[in-house]
Amino acid sequence: MQILNEHALHANIPAGDLGFETTRDLINPSNNQSDIHGWIAQADAKKAAIFGLKMRQVGFNMLVLGEHGSGRTSLMQSAMQQVAKEASNQLTDLVAVYHFKQLDQPFLVKLPVGMGVQLSVQMDGFARAFMAEIPTLIVIADKKDAVAKAEVWFAKTSKVLVTLAKENNRINQYIAAVRKDVLTFVKIYPSPTNNEVEGALETLMSDGFLNRFKVNVLVSNQANAGQRQAVIYDNDPSCQSLFGSVETGSDQTYEFMRLRAGKLHQADGGMLLIQLRDILNDEQNGEQMIEKLYRFLRNGTLQFEDTVGSGTSAGYVLTNTLIPLRVKIVLIAMREDFYSLLEENPDFFDHFPIKVEFADSIDANTENYAAVAGFIAQKCEQHGCTHFDAKAVSTLIGALHRLEEDQVRISTNFAFLERLMLEAASYAGDTAVVTQTHVQAAINARNHRHQYFETQIRESIIDNELLIQAHGEVVGQVNGLTHIELGDASFGSPIRITARCYPGQKGLINIDREVNMSGPNHDKGIFILQNWLSASFSHLAPLSLNASLVFEQEYNGVEGDSASCAELFALLSAMANLPIQQGMAVTGALNQFGEVMPIGGVNEKIEGYFRVCKALGLDGKQGVIIPKRNQRHLLLDDEVVQAVKNRQFKIITIDHVLEGIELLVGVVAGEKNASGSYASNTVMGHAQAVLAEYRLTLEQNQRKQPSEK
């Protein structure tokens, strides 16, 4: 058992050791600040990312794991852009044109960068020129003379097209097909009289005859000519956005104009970044997207499919659109999403051999503190806000400690840090520098915005609607501590736990479990408690005990084992008939050997209980008992630290449950002697005597019962 002083309740971050007066001192215009400070303590992730991005062999897709706010998306995008500039040229354009041999299917062509738009412009010009020439050609009665003239016209008009065709065999095939189509049209089109020419032209226009000469530019990298590879991020993936689509339309003659490229087409020869959660959260099409993506990873080819049509058009596939694509997919995932999908579809991740793991937390050391300070300096420049002094930076770093709940590690949630520093800069206004006061004001304001539900509960306690005592002593009653999370609100609150005991043979009954208001983790804690109790009094086995435990005024259910120590203390108090100090609240889980195990939310629990005690009146006898293993997780607010310093509030750590009960009732806990029993003047001795009395009572009652005939 240890009573903690104020110095043990927070991380020590001396501002003088940071090595600067303000973050402005850290700006070096000659350096790439993003590269220096972006990968804060993520050396392993950066190494794996660069290695994976530079692997150009097919199949080396990448899985990036990390928590939201760690910078995984922005850092990977930055790394992808950098690698794309240094790689060999892989950019191409993709166009769809009319297939003159298979009229219901498109003709897809990959082209050098810029040629897609160029071909489209040239074919538009060709179509207009052909429309202007048609009246001259179709009125020639002798079709041979008409075809001959058309050949001369085509040769003259298509000089640029022929030049393009020399650079691409597929375009050469297409231009040859265009020539054949033009000559065939002239040959078979009935010769109208001069009076009928205008009507014929109107008919051709209304039938969309010239649309066959259009070019559907699906992918144009003309604007990205400075890059060597495509870098695409689909931040709202759908079947259409990823895999392309066949646009709904009634004109079935020119299918190629209905095609719309997806991000996979756009990323051909380069890299595509997508978030796994975005796909999984699509309840309607999530599974379909995973399956289609798996198929693409397996085959390396993709074809256009109408996935949004209805009736007979749904799932309509244009069979001539199957095209090989060379894309490195960078899949960003939360760890829980990754493991969930891995269990359902393990083969999917066989296609992601490069794993990049972003650390959720990093060591709290001088080097990492300096990197965080550099990050803050970079963001001040990026957002054009006031710079921070050293004490303000140390307070921001303290917030990262608090977010991680660890005195020796800090969170890598730099999105949280960025928001907090911007809020602090807003409080600073037009002052020359952001100070510790401004940062603390932003933290206090943020906490205040999230205190509504906690305030409601605390007022219920003050009004004596929720029965919580913070003064005096009571047998079989203790204040446990709960951690409540409601959306973005997270706080601690006390809850009364009571126990009653009497002679019997039913053992321990957990009332919450009996009425199905407890979860499996809480039930596990109760079973551990029961077995520890039975083992501690094994010399009296079987125990002649009926006992009940309950969370008073709890109507939403109980889960977690962090109250199992408090439940045991209430039970031992009831068994030994020794009162518990009501000012001391308890949190902690026990194992089968009575060791006290760490729990989560320790700071919120302590602060929440402190605010209740403050409202009910601090008397110097109040405090919280926590597991010793939680000591490094203490990062308490200044008000609690000051109260501990002034001896108005106590925080005590224990390593074993017997330390806790001894502290709560003010009586030595007791140890087993050679015979397995306890001294009579101890807590365990008092409980032992009561259990022996219960057994005697049961035996006497059994002797009084009439014998069976």
C-alpha positions in Angstrom: 0.0 0.0 0.0 1.3 3.5 -0.9 -0.3 6.9 -0.4 0.8 8.9 -3.4 2.0 12.5 -3.3 1.2 15.2 -5.9 4.4 14.5 -7.8 3.2 10.9 -8.7 0.0 12.1 -10.3 1.2 13.5 -13.6 4.0 13.3 -16.2 7.0 15.7 -15.6 7.8 17.6 -18.8 10.2 20.4 -17.9 9.7 23.2 -20.4 13.3 24.3 -20.0 14.5 21.0 -21.3 12.8 21.3 -24.6 15.5 23.6 -25.9 13.6 26.5 -27.4 11.7 29.6 -26.3 9.0 29.4 -28.9 8.2 27.0 -31.8 9.2 29.8 -34.2 12.8 28.9 -33.3 12.3 25.4 -34.8 11.4 26.6 -38.3 14.1 26.0 -40.8 13.1 27.2 -44.3 15.8 25.0 -45.9 14.3 21.8 -44.6 11.2 19.9 -45.6 9.4 20.2 -42.3 6.7 17.7 -43.3 9.3 15.0 -44.0 11.2 15.8 -40.8 8.3 15.8 -38.3 5.6 13.9 -40.2 6.9 10.4 -39.3 7.3 11.1 -35.6 8.8 8.0 -34.0 7.4 5.9 -36.9 10.8 4.9 -38.3 9.7 1.3 -38.8 6.5 2.3 -40.5 8.3 4.7 -42.8 11.0 2.1 -43.8 8.3 -0.5 -44.6 6.2 2.1 -46.5 9.1 3.3 -48.7 10.2 -0.3 -49.4 6.7 -1.4 -50.3 6.0 1.6 -52.5 9.2 1.1 -54.5 8.5 -2.6 -55.2 7.2 -2.5 -58.8 6.6 -6.2 -59.2 2.9 -7.2 -59.6 1.2 -8.3 -56.4 3.1 -6.3 -53.8 0.1 -4.4 -52.5 0.3 -2.8 -49.1 -1.7 -3.0 -45.9 -1.3 0.0 -43.6 -2.5 -0.5 -40.0 -2.9 2.2 -37.4 -5.4 4.2 -35.4 -7.3 7.2 -36.6 -5.4 10.4 -36.2 -1.9 8.9 -36.4 -1.3 10.5 -39.8 -1.3 7.2 -41.7 -3.4 8.6 -44.6 -1.6 11.9 -45.1 1.8 10.4 -44.6 1.2 7.5 -47.0 -0.2 10.0 -49.6 2.9 12.1 -49.2 5.2 9.0 -49.6 3.3 7.8 -52.6 3.6 11.2 -54.3 7.4 11.2 -53.6 7.9 7.7 -54.9 5.8 8.4 -58.0 8.0 11.3 -59.0 11.1 9.1 -58.8 9.8 6.0 -60.5 9.9 5.1 -64.2 7.2 6.5 -66.3 4.0 4.5 -66.1 1.3 7.0 -67.0 -1.1 6.3 -69.9 -4.4 7.5 -71.2 -7.4 5.2 -71.7 -10.1 5.7 -74.3 -13.2 3.9 -75.5 -14.2 4.1 -79.1 -16.8 2.5 -81.4 -16.2 -1.1 -82.2 -17.0 -1.3 -86.0 -16.9 -5.2 -85.9 -18.8 -5.8 -82.7 -21.4 -3.1 -82.7 -22.7 -3.8 -79.2 -19.3 -3.7 -77.5 -16.7 -0.9 -77.0 -13.1 -0.9 -78.2 -10.7 0.1 -75.4 -7.3 1.5 -76.2 -4.4 2.6 -73.9 -2.5 5.5 -75.2 0.6 7.6 -74.3 -0.2 10.6 -72.0 -2.0 13.4 -73.9 -2.9 11.3 -76.9 -6.4 10.5 -75.5 -7.5 14.1 -75.6 -5.7 14.6 -78.9 -7.5 11.7 -80.5 -10.8 12.9 -79.2 -10.2 16.4 -80.6 -9.1 15.1 -84.0 -12.0 12.7 -84.3 -14.5 15.5 -83.4 -12.9 17.5 -86.2 -13.0 14.5 -88.5 -16.8 14.0 -87.8 -17.6 17.6 -88.6 -15.5 17.4 -91.8 -17.3 14.2 -92.8 -20.7 15.8 -92.2 -19.8 18.7 -94.4 -18.5 16.3 -97.1 -21.4 13.9 -97.1 -23.7 15.9 -99.4 -20.9 16.0 -102.1 -20.3 12.2 -101.8 -23.8 10.8 -101.6 -25.2 12.6 -104.6 -22.7 10.9 -107.0 -24.7 8.3 -108.8 -21.7 6.1 -109.7 -20.8 4.5 -106.4 -17.3 3.6 -107.6 -16.5 7.3 -108.5 -18.1 8.2 -105.0 -15.9 5.7 -103.2 -12.8 6.9 -105.1 -13.5 10.5 -104.2 -14.2 9.5 -100.6 -10.8 7.7 -100.5 -9.0 10.9 -101.6 -11.0 12.9 -99.1 -10.2 10.5 -96.3 -6.5 10.5 -97.1 -6.4 14.2 -97.0 -8.5 14.7 -93.9 -7.0 11.9 -91.8 -3.3 12.9 -92.0 -3.1 13.7 -88.3 -5.0 10.5 -87.4 -2.6 8.4 -89.5 0.3 10.0 -87.7 -1.3 9.0 -84.3 -2.0 5.5 -85.7 1.7 5.0 -86.4 2.4 5.3 -82.6 -0.1 2.7 -81.5 -1.2 -0.5 -83.2 -4.6 -0.4 -81.6 -5.2 3.1 -83.0 -4.0 1.9 -86.3 -6.6 -0.8 -86.3 -9.2 1.7 -85.3 -8.3 4.2 -88.0 -8.4 1.4 -90.6 -11.9 0.5 -89.3 -13.0 4.2 -89.5 -11.8 4.3 -93.2 -13.6 1.1 -94.0 -16.8 2.4 -92.4 -16.7 5.7 -94.3 -16.1 4.0 -97.6 -18.8 1.4 -96.9 -21.3 4.2 -96.0 -20.6 6.0 -99.3 -20.9 2.8 -101.2 -24.2 1.6 -99.8 -26.0 4.9 -99.0 -28.8 5.5 -101.6 -28.1 8.5 -103.8 -30.7 11.2 -103.1 -31.9 13.9 -105.4 -30.7 17.4 -104.8 -34.0 18.2 -103.1 -33.6 15.2 -100.7 -30.1 15.9 -99.5 -31.1 18.2 -96.7 -33.6 15.7 -95.4 -31.1 12.9 -95.6 -28.6 15.0 -93.5 -31.3 15.7 -90.9 -32.1 12.0 -90.7 -28.4 11.1 -90.2 -28.1 13.8 -87.5 -31.2 12.7 -85.6 -30.1 9.1 -85.7 -26.8 10.0 -84.1 -24.9 8.6 -87.0 -21.7 10.7 -86.3 -21.6 9.7 -82.7 -19.8 6.5 -83.8 -16.7 8.7 -84.5 -16.6 10.1 -81.0 -13.9 9.2 -78.5 -14.8 8.6 -74.8 -11.7 9.7 -72.9 -12.0 7.5 -69.8 -8.6 8.4 -68.3 -6.5 11.4 -69.2 -3.2 12.0 -67.4 -2.4 15.1 -69.4 -2.7 17.3 -66.3 -0.3 14.9 -64.5 2.4 14.9 -67.1 4.9 16.1 -64.5 4.4 12.8 -62.6 5.7 9.4 -63.6 3.0 7.4 -61.9 -0.6 8.0 -61.0 -1.4 8.5 -57.3 -5.2 8.2 -56.6 -7.1 8.4 -53.4 -10.7 7.2 -53.3 -12.1 8.8 -50.1 -15.7 7.7 -50.8 -15.4 4.3 -52.5 -18.3 2.6 -54.2 -18.6 -0.1 -56.8 -18.9 2.7 -59.4 -16.1 4.8 -58.1 -13.7 1.9 -57.8 -14.5 -0.3 -60.7 -16.1 2.0 -63.2 -19.7 1.9 -64.4 -21.9 1.7 -67.4 -24.0 4.8 -67.4 -27.7 4.3 -67.6 -29.1 5.3 -71.0 -31.6 4.2 -73.7 -29.3 4.4 -76.6 -27.9 0.9 -76.9 -26.2 1.5 -80.3 -23.1 3.3 -78.9 -22.2 1.4 -75.7 -18.7 2.9 -75.6 -20.1 6.4 -74.7 -21.8 5.0 -71.6 -18.6 3.9 -70.0 -17.2 5.8 -67.0 -13.8 4.9 -65.6 -13.2 4.0 -62.0 -10.4 4.8 -59.7 -8.7 1.5 -60.6 -8.6 2.6 -64.2 -7.2 6.0 -63.2 -4.5 4.4 -61.1 -3.2 2.1 -63.9 0.6 2.1 -63.7 0.5 3.7 -60.3 -1.0 3.5 -56.9 -4.5 3.6 -55.4 -5.1 4.5 -51.7 -8.4 3.3 -50.1 -9.7 3.0 -46.6 -11.0 -0.5 -45.6 -13.5 1.0 -43.2 -15.1 3.0 -46.0 -15.8 -0.2 -47.8 -17.0 -2.2 -44.8 -19.3 0.6 -43.7 -21.2 0.3 -47.0 -23.9 -2.0 -45.8 -25.5 -2.4 -49.2 -22.4 -3.0 -51.4 -19.5 -3.6 -48.9 -19.3 -7.4 -49.5 -19.7 -6.9 -53.3 -16.8 -4.4 -53.3 -14.6 -6.8 -51.3 -15.3 -9.7 -53.7 -14.8 -7.6 -56.8 -11.5 -6.2 -55.4 -10.4 -9.7 -54.5 -11.1 -10.8 -58.1 -9.1 -7.9 -59.5 -6.2 -8.7 -57.1 -6.3 -12.3 -58.2 -6.5 -11.7 -62.0 -5.1 -8.2 -62.5 -7.9 -7.5 -65.0 -11.1 -5.5 -64.8 -14.2 -5.1 -67.0 -17.1 -2.7 -67.0 -20.3 -3.8 -65.4 -23.6 -2.1 -64.9 -24.0 -2.4 -61.2 -26.6 0.2 -60.7 -29.2 -0.9 -63.2 -32.4 -2.6 -62.4 -34.3 -5.6 -63.7 -32.6 -7.3 -66.6 -29.9 -4.5 -66.9 -28.5 -5.2 -63.4 -25.2 -6.9 -63.6 -24.9 -6.3 -67.4 -21.3 -6.9 -68.4 -19.6 -5.5 -71.5 -17.5 -8.5 -72.4 -15.1 -6.6 -74.6 -14.0 -4.3 -71.8 -11.8 -6.7 -70.0 -8.5 -4.9 -69.7 -5.3 -5.6 -67.7 -4.4 -3.0 -65.1 -1.2 -2.7 -63.1 -2.1 -1.0 -59.8 -0.5 -1.1 -56.4 -3.3 -0.9 -53.9 -2.5 0.7 -50.5 -5.2 -0.3 -48.1 -5.5 1.6 -44.8 -7.2 -0.2 -42.0 -8.0 -0.1 -38.3 -6.6 -3.2 -36.6 -10.1 -4.4 -35.5 -11.4 -4.2 -39.1 -8.4 -6.0 -40.4 -8.7 -8.9 -38.0 -12.5 -9.1 -38.6 -12.1 -9.4 -42.4 -9.1 -11.7 -42.0 -11.3 -14.1 -40.1 -14.1 -13.9 -42.8 -11.9 -13.9 -45.9 -8.3 -14.9 -45.1 -7.3 -15.3 -48.8 -8.0 -11.6 -49.4 -4.9 -10.5 -47.5 -2.7 -13.0 -49.3 -2.5 -10.2 -51.9 -1.1 -7.7 -49.4 2.3 -9.0 -48.5 3.7 -5.6 -47.4 2.4 -4.6 -44.0 3.0 -1.1 -42.6 2.3 -0.8 -38.8 1.8 2.7 -37.4 2.5 2.8 -33.7 -0.4 3.9 -31.5 2.0 5.3 -28.9 5.6 6.2 -28.6 8.2 6.5 -25.8 8.1 9.8 -23.8 11.7 10.9 -24.3 13.6 14.0 -25.3 13.9 13.0 -28.9 10.2 12.4 -29.3 9.3 15.5 -27.3 11.4 17.5 -29.8 9.7 15.8 -32.7 6.3 16.8 -31.3 7.5 20.3 -30.9 8.6 20.4 -34.5 5.2 19.1 -35.6 3.5 21.9 -33.7 5.9 24.4 -35.3 5.1 23.0 -38.8 1.4 23.3 -38.1 1.7 26.8 -36.9 3.3 27.7 -40.2 0.8 25.7 -42.2 -2.2 27.3 -40.6 -0.7 30.7 -40.2 -1.4 30.8 -36.5 0.6 32.2 -33.5 3.6 30.1 -32.4 3.7 28.4 -28.9 6.1 29.0 -26.1 7.9 26.1 -24.4 5.5 25.8 -21.5 2.5 25.8 -23.9 4.2 22.9 -25.8 4.9 21.0 -22.6 1.1 21.3 -21.8 0.2 20.0 -25.2 2.6 17.1 -24.8 0.9 16.5 -21.4 -2.4 16.2 -23.3 -0.9 13.4 -25.4 0.2 11.6 -22.3 -3.3 12.0 -20.9 -4.8 10.7 -24.2 -2.6 7.6 -23.9 -3.1 7.4 -20.1 0.5 6.7 -19.6 3.3 8.7 -17.9 6.0 7.1 -19.9 4.4 7.0 -23.4 2.5 9.5 -25.5 -0.3 9.0 -28.0 0.4 9.4 -31.8 -3.0 10.8 -32.4 -1.7 14.0 -34.0 -5.0 14.9 -35.4 -6.2 15.4 -31.8 -3.0 17.4 -31.1 -3.6 19.6 -34.2 -7.2 20.4 -33.2 -6.2 21.2 -29.6 -3.4 23.5 -30.6 -5.7 25.4 -33.0 -8.2 25.8 -30.3 -5.5 27.2 -28.0 -4.3 29.5 -30.7 -7.9 30.8 -31.0 -7.8 31.6 -27.2 -4.5 33.4 -27.7 -6.1 35.8 -30.2 -3.7 38.5 -31.4 -1.1 37.9 -28.6 2.5 37.5 -29.6 2.8 33.9 -28.5 0.5 31.1 -27.3 1.1 30.4 -23.6 0.4 27.6 -21.2 -2.6 29.6 -20.0 -4.2 29.6 -23.5 -3.6 25.8 -23.9 -5.1 25.1 -20.4 -8.1 27.3 -21.3 -8.6 25.2 -24.5 -8.4 22.0 -22.5 -10.8 23.2 -19.8 -13.2 24.5 -22.4 -13.1 21.1 -24.2 -13.7 19.3 -20.9 -16.6 21.6 -20.0 -18.3 21.0 -23.4 -18.4 17.3 -22.6 -19.6 17.5 -19.0 -23.3 17.7 -19.4 -24.1 14.1 -18.6 -21.6 14.0 -15.7 -23.2 17.1 -14.3 -26.6 15.6 -14.5 -25.5 12.5 -12.5 -23.6 14.6 -10.0 -26.7 16.8 -9.4 -28.7 13.7 -8.8 -26.2 12.6 -6.1 -26.3 16.1 -4.5 -30.2 16.0 -4.5 -30.0 12.6 -2.9 -31.8 10.9 -5.8 -28.7 8.7 -6.4 -27.7 7.3 -3.0 -23.9 7.9 -2.6 -22.3 8.6 0.8 -18.9 10.3 1.0 -18.8 10.5 4.8 -19.1 8.2 7.7 -18.9 4.3 7.9 -21.3 1.6 6.8 -21.1 -2.2 7.0 -21.4 -4.1 3.7 -21.4 -0.9 1.6 -18.7 0.6 -0.6 -18.4 3.2 -3.4 -17.3 1.5 -6.6 -16.2 3.6 -9.6 -17.6 3.3 -13.1 -16.3 4.6 -16.4 -19.0 5.9 -18.7 -18.6 6.7 -22.4 -21.4 8.4 -24.2 -20.2 9.4 -27.7 -17.4 11.9 -27.2 -18.1 12.2 -23.5 -16.0 10.1 -21.2 -16.2 10.4 -17.4 -16.2 8.5 -14.1 -18.9 8.3 -11.5 -19.3 6.5 -8.2 -21.9 3.7 -7.7 -22.9 2.1 -4.5 -22.2 -1.6 -4.1 -23.8 -3.5 -1.2 -23.6 -6.9 0.2 -25.7 -8.9 2.7 -24.8 -12.2 4.4 -26.6 -14.8 6.4 -26.5 -18.6 7.1 -27.2 -20.9 4.2 -25.8 -23.1 1.6 -26.5 -21.2 -1.7 -23.1 -19.4 -1.7 -22.7 -16.1 -3.4 -25.6 -14.7 -5.5 -24.9 -11.8 -7.8 -28.3 -10.1 -8.2 -27.3 -8.3 -11.4 -26.4 -11.6 -13.0 -29.5 -13.3 -11.8 -31.7 -10.8 -13.6 -29.5 -10.8 -16.7 -28.2 -7.3 -16.2 -24.5 -8.2 -16.2 -22.1 -9.0 -19.0 -19.6 -11.9 -19.3 -16.6 -10.0 -18.1 -18.4 -8.9 -15.0 -19.6 -12.4 -14.4 -16.0 -13.7 -14.8 -14.9 -11.3 -12.1 -17.6 -12.6 -9.7 -16.6 -16.2 -10.2 -12.9 -15.2 -9.6 -14.1 -13.4 -6.4 -16.1 -16.5 -5.3 -13.2 -18.9 -5.8 -10.7 -16.6 -4.0 -13.1 -16.4 -1.1 -13.6 -20.2 -1.0 -9.9 -20.8 -1.2 -9.2 -18.3 1.6 -11.6 -20.2 4.0 -10.9 -23.6 2.6 -10.6 -25.0 6.2 -14.3 -24.2 6.6 -15.4 -25.7 3.2 -18.1 -26.0 2.2 -19.0 -22.5 3.4 -22.3 -22.2 5.2 -23.1 -19.0 3.5 -25.8 -17.2 1.6 -24.6 -13.8 0.3 -25.9 -11.3 -2.2 -24.1 -8.5 -4.1 -25.7 -5.7 -6.1 -25.0 -2.5 -7.9 -27.6 -0.2 -6.3 -29.7 2.0 -8.6 -28.0 0.6 -11.8 -30.7 0.0 -14.5 -28.6 -0.1 -17.7 -26.6 -3.3 -17.0 -23.1 -3.9 -15.6 -20.1 -5.0 -17.6 -16.4 -5.2 -16.9 -14.5 -6.7 -14.0 -13.0 -3.4 -12.6 -15.4 -3.4 -9.7 -14.6 -6.9 -8.5 -12.3 -5.6 -5.7 -15.0 -3.2 -4.5 -17.5 -6.1 -4.5 -15.1 -8.3 -2.5 -14.6 -5.5 0.0 -18.3 -5.0 0.5 -18.7 -8.8 1.0 -15.8 -9.1 3.5 -17.2 -6.1 5.4 -20.6 -7.8 5.6 -19.1 -11.1 6.6 -16.8 -9.6 9.2 -19.4 -7.0 10.4 -16.8 -4.3 10.1 -17.8 -0.9 8.7 -16.2 0.6 5.6 -15.1 4.3 5.4 -17.5 5.7 2.8 -15.2 8.5 1.8 -12.8 6.0 0.1 -13.9 4.8 -3.3 -12.4 1.7 -5.0 -11.6 0.5 -8.5 -9.6 -2.6 -9.5 -10.0 -6.2 -10.6 -8.6 -9.2 -8.7 -7.2 -12.5 -9.9 -7.5 -15.8 -8.2 -4.5 -15.1 -6.0 -6.0 -11.8 -4.7 -3.6 -9.7 -6.7 -5.1 -6.4 -7.9 -5.0 -6.0 -11.7 -5.0 -2.7 -13.6 -8.1 -1.2 -15.1 -9.0 1.4 -17.7 -10.3 4.9 -17.3 -8.5 5.5 -14.0 -8.1 9.2 -14.5 -11.7 9.8 -15.4 -12.8 7.7 -12.4 -10.7 9.6 -9.9 -11.6 13.0 -11.2 -15.3 12.1 -11.4 -15.3 10.9 -7.8 -13.3 13.9 -6.7 -15.9 16.3 -8.1 -18.7 14.4 -6.3 -16.7 14.7 -3.0 -16.1 18.3 -3.6 -19.8 18.9 -4.1 -20.7 16.9 -1.0 -17.9 18.5 1.1 -14.2 17.5 1.3 -13.1 16.5 4.7 -9.6 15.1 4.2 -10.8 11.5 4.6 -11.9 11.0 1.1 -10.0 9.5 -1.8 -9.6 6.6 -4.2 -8.0 3.2 -3.9 -6.5 2.0 -7.2 -4.3 -0.9 -8.4 -0.6 -0.2 -8.0 -0.2 -1.3 -11.6 -2.2 1.8 -12.6 0.2 4.3 -11.0 2.0 5.0 -14.3 -1.4 5.8 -15.9 -2.1 8.7 -13.5 -2.3 12.0 -15.4 -4.8 13.9 -13.3 -6.0 17.5 -13.7 -4.5 20.3 -11.7 -7.5 20.6 -9.3 -7.1 17.0 -8.1 -3.3 17.3 -7.9 -3.7 20.5 -5.8 -6.2 18.8 -3.5 -3.8 15.9 -2.9 -1.0 18.4 -2.2 -3.3 20.1 0.4 -4.2 16.7 1.9 -7.9 17.2 1.1 -8.0 14.1 -1.0 -6.0 10.8 -1.1 -5.0 8.4 -3.8 -3.7 5.1 -2.5 -2.3 2.2 -4.5 -2.6 -1.4 -3.5 -1.1 -4.6 -4.8 -3.3 -7.2 -3.0 -6.9 -7.1 -1.9 -6.0 -7.7 1.7 -4.2 -4.3 1.7 -7.5 -2.7 0.5 -9.8 -4.2 3.1 -7.3 -3.4 5.8 -7.3 0.3 4.7 -11.1 0.5 4.4 -12.0 -0.9 7.8 -9.0 0.1 9.8 -8.3 -3.4 11.0 -5.4 -5.7 10.2 -6.4 -8.0 7.3 -4.7 -11.1 8.7 -2.7 -14.0 7.4 -3.3 -17.8 7.5 -1.4 -19.6 10.2 -0.1 -23.2 9.9 -3.5 -24.7 10.5 -5.0 -22.5 7.7 -7.0 -20.2 10.0 -6.7 -16.5 11.0 -6.1 -14.6 14.2 -9.3 -13.5 15.8 -8.5 -9.8 15.9 -8.1 -9.5 12.1 -10.6 -8.9 9.3 -10.2 -12.4 8.0 -10.5 -13.7 11.6 -13.8 -11.8 12.1 -15.1 -13.3 8.8 -13.9 -16.7 9.9 -15.8 -16.5 13.2 -19.0 -15.4 11.4 -18.7 -18.3 8.9 -18.1 -20.7 11.8 -21.2 -19.3 13.5 -23.2 -19.7 10.3 -22.2 -23.4 10.2 -23.2 -23.9 13.8 -26.6 -22.2 13.2 -27.3 -24.5 10.2 -26.3 -27.6 12.1 -28.6 -26.6 15.0 -31.5 -25.9 12.6 -30.9 -29.3 10.9 -31.0 -31.1 14.3 -34.3 -29.3 15.2 -36.0 -30.5 12.0 -38.1 -33.7 12.5 -36.5 -36.9 11.1 -37.9 -38.4 8.0 -40.1 -41.4 8.5 
